[in-house]
Amino acid sequence: MAPTQPKAGKSPSKPKEPKDSDLKKQLLFLWTCHKVSDVNIDIPAVARHFGIKNKAAQMRYTRLKKKLDEMEASNEETHGKDKDTEDEGDTMSD
């Protein structure tokens, strides 16, 4: 089936911005994927991408890691460890 074209005179609607709580859940999900997958970050490649020094990229990653670990711990204290495994209200599509 071909995609429908918007009616003349109407602009297409913008995609809905996710709520902060949805973004937090998605970010923590991605962080967990990163941790359990034992992924190594290519800091020099990240530095080149952003046009910054390796040391600056490493420091940004270290600060982000600290914040995400704190968010994860706070989330577990508030909701329990198994709370985020539920798909109820999940805004990501398969």
Number of C-alpha atoms within 10 A of each C-alpha: 3 4 5 6 7 10 8 6 6 7 8 9 7 6 6 6 8 11 9 9 9 15 13 16 17 16 15 18 15 11 16 14 12 13 11 8 9 8 9 8 11 11 17 14 12 16 16 12 10 9 10 12 14 16 12 12 21 17 13 12 15 12 12 12 13 12 12 17 15 12 16 20 13 12 17 14 10 10 10 11 12 8 12 16 8 8 9 8 7 11 13 9 4 3
